[in-house]
Amino acid sequence: MSIYVCQLPQAIQDEIIKKCTEVFESLVFPVDIEEEIQNVLCSKLSDISDTIDIQPYLNIMP
């Protein structure tokens, strides 16, 4: 089953956005953080596994 970030409860989305923002801000090269966050919100959890640890979020949807 594919879980999209936008399907998660708002509190979980906020946590994911915070973690991703920290990663994007720490990159050596500049990125458009707002654009990247929009991409994260439209992504499957599995698609962002290279950016953050998704394990804590895998079992929160039925």
ABEGO torsion letter per residue (X at the ends): XBBBAAABBAAAAAAAAAAAAAAAAABABBBBAAAAAAAAAABBAAAAAAABBAAAAAAABX
